[in-house]
């Protein structure tokens, strides 16, 4: 069964062994950041965005993005990058809400829900990678 890219064309087939391993490493770095947030004093989302492993993971995503372009791994790289930046956006939104007394409960709820969202994104992405599946990609 052939896989197709989001634009409908065939996915480029090359030896991706090292890039698959790299993608696993990137998910592992993100997962480590999540676990650090769960067992440490930080929030999940705070640890995810502000920890060295997660920052290193997103830097690797950007450095190797060209190597996976046109392959099924491109969807995972985009998934990982978007997870990182949307998590950062949720933190900014939470901080803005926390500036008001009324917004503090909303900020706490937002941070908690965003933390669960990050756990879901890392877990779903890594699970899909294990089964060599593509992640959904928005158009553009």
Backbone torsions as a table, in degrees:
resi	resn	phi	psi	omega
1	UNK	NA	128.1	-179.7
2	UNK	-84.5	149.4	174.0
3	UNK	-105.2	148.6	-178.0
4	UNK	-123.2	147.1	178.8
5	UNK	-75.1	167.7	-179.2
6	UNK	-58.6	-25.6	179.7
7	UNK	-86.5	4.3	175.5
8	UNK	95.2	-11.8	178.9
9	UNK	-81.3	163.7	-180.0
10	UNK	-68.4	148.6	177.5
11	UNK	-77.2	135.2	179.9
12	UNK	-61.5	130.6	179.4
13	UNK	-109.3	112.4	175.9
14	UNK	-138.4	171.2	177.0
15	UNK	-70.6	111.0	-174.7
16	UNK	-107.5	12.6	-174.4
17	UNK	-47.0	-54.8	-178.9
18	UNK	-67.3	-34.0	179.7
19	UNK	-72.5	-33.0	174.4
20	UNK	-65.2	-43.7	177.6
21	UNK	-61.1	-42.2	177.5
22	UNK	-61.2	-41.6	179.6
23	UNK	-64.4	-39.0	174.1
24	UNK	-61.5	-42.7	178.8
25	UNK	-60.9	-41.8	179.9
26	UNK	-63.9	-44.0	175.7
27	UNK	-62.1	-38.6	179.6
28	UNK	-64.1	-40.6	177.0
29	UNK	-62.9	-44.3	177.6
30	UNK	-64.1	-42.0	179.6
31	UNK	-63.7	-39.7	176.9
32	UNK	-60.2	-42.1	178.1
33	UNK	-63.2	-38.9	178.3
34	UNK	-65.1	-47.0	-179.6
35	UNK	-62.2	-39.0	177.1
36	UNK	-59.9	-39.6	177.5
37	UNK	-68.1	-33.5	-179.6
38	UNK	-72.3	-45.4	-174.8
39	UNK	-91.2	-14.2	-178.3
40	UNK	-97.1	-168.0	-178.2
41	UNK	-89.0	-8.1	179.7
42	UNK	-84.9	167.6	173.0
43	UNK	-80.6	162.4	178.2
44	UNK	-59.5	-50.7	-175.9
45	UNK	-68.3	-35.7	177.5
46	UNK	-64.7	-43.0	177.5
47	UNK	-66.5	-36.5	-179.2
48	UNK	-63.9	-43.4	-175.2
49	UNK	-85.4	-35.3	-170.5
50	UNK	-103.6	5.0	-178.1
51	UNK	-94.5	152.4	-179.5
52	UNK	-58.8	-43.7	-179.5
53	UNK	-59.6	-42.2	-178.3
54	UNK	-71.3	-38.2	177.4
55	UNK	-65.6	-42.1	176.8
56	UNK	-61.0	-38.5	179.9
57	UNK	-62.8	-45.6	-178.2
58	UNK	-70.7	-31.8	174.7
59	UNK	-64.2	-43.9	175.8
60	UNK	-59.9	-40.5	176.5
61	UNK	-55.4	-48.1	-177.9
62	UNK	-69.7	-37.8	-179.2
63	UNK	-66.7	-35.7	-174.6
64	UNK	-105.1	5.8	-177.6
65	UNK	-59.0	-37.9	179.2
66	UNK	-64.9	-33.1	-178.4
67	UNK	-69.4	-26.2	-178.5
68	UNK	-100.7	-3.3	-178.3
69	UNK	-56.6	130.4	178.9
70	UNK	85.0	2.8	177.2
71	UNK	-111.9	171.1	178.3
72	UNK	-67.0	-20.9	178.5
73	UNK	-72.2	-20.5	178.0
74	UNK	-57.0	-37.8	179.9
75	UNK	-64.3	-35.4	178.6
76	UNK	-70.8	-40.7	178.8
77	UNK	-63.1	-43.6	178.9
78	UNK	-64.5	-40.2	177.8
79	UNK	-59.2	-46.1	-178.4
80	UNK	-66.9	-45.1	-179.9
81	UNK	-63.4	-45.4	-179.6
82	UNK	-65.1	-37.2	177.4
83	UNK	-60.5	-45.5	-180.0
84	UNK	-61.3	-50.8	-174.0
85	UNK	-72.3	-34.6	175.5
86	UNK	-68.7	-34.8	175.4
87	UNK	-62.4	-41.9	177.2
88	UNK	-61.9	-40.4	177.7
89	UNK	-62.4	-41.1	179.3
90	UNK	-65.1	-35.0	177.0
91	UNK	-65.4	-44.4	178.7
92	UNK	-60.9	-43.8	178.5
93	UNK	-61.7	-41.0	178.0
94	UNK	-64.2	-40.9	178.1
95	UNK	-64.9	-40.7	177.7
96	UNK	-63.0	-40.5	177.4
97	UNK	-66.2	-34.7	-176.2
98	UNK	-70.4	-13.6	179.4
99	UNK	-69.8	-15.2	177.7
100	UNK	-113.1	148.7	179.6
101	UNK	-61.6	-41.9	-179.0
102	UNK	-65.4	-33.7	-175.9
103	UNK	-79.8	-12.3	-176.9
104	UNK	-59.6	-47.7	177.8
105	UNK	-61.8	-37.5	177.4
106	UNK	-65.7	-39.3	178.5
107	UNK	-63.0	-43.5	178.9
108	UNK	-63.5	-41.8	177.8
109	UNK	-64.7	-42.2	179.4
110	UNK	-62.0	-44.1	179.8
111	UNK	-64.0	-41.8	178.9
112	UNK	-64.6	-47.1	-179.9
113	UNK	-66.2	-39.4	177.9
114	UNK	-65.4	-35.3	175.7
115	UNK	-61.9	-43.9	176.7
116	UNK	-64.2	-38.0	177.9
117	UNK	-61.8	-42.3	178.1
118	UNK	-62.9	-44.6	177.9
119	UNK	-57.8	-45.3	178.3
120	UNK	-60.0	-47.4	-176.5
121	UNK	-64.7	-43.0	178.9
122	UNK	-66.1	-45.8	179.9
123	UNK	-63.7	-47.3	-179.2
124	UNK	-64.8	-41.8	-179.7
125	UNK	-64.6	-45.3	-178.6
126	UNK	-66.7	-40.0	177.1
127	UNK	-60.2	-44.4	179.0
128	UNK	-64.4	-40.1	177.8
129	UNK	-62.6	-41.4	178.8
130	UNK	-58.8	-32.4	-179.6
131	UNK	-99.3	13.1	178.2
132	UNK	55.7	37.1	178.1
133	UNK	-99.0	155.7	177.0
134	UNK	-85.7	153.5	174.4
135	UNK	-95.3	150.3	177.0
136	UNK	-64.2	139.7	179.8
137	UNK	-123.8	131.7	176.2
138	UNK	-68.1	154.6	179.2
139	UNK	-63.4	152.1	175.4
140	UNK	104.7	NA	NA
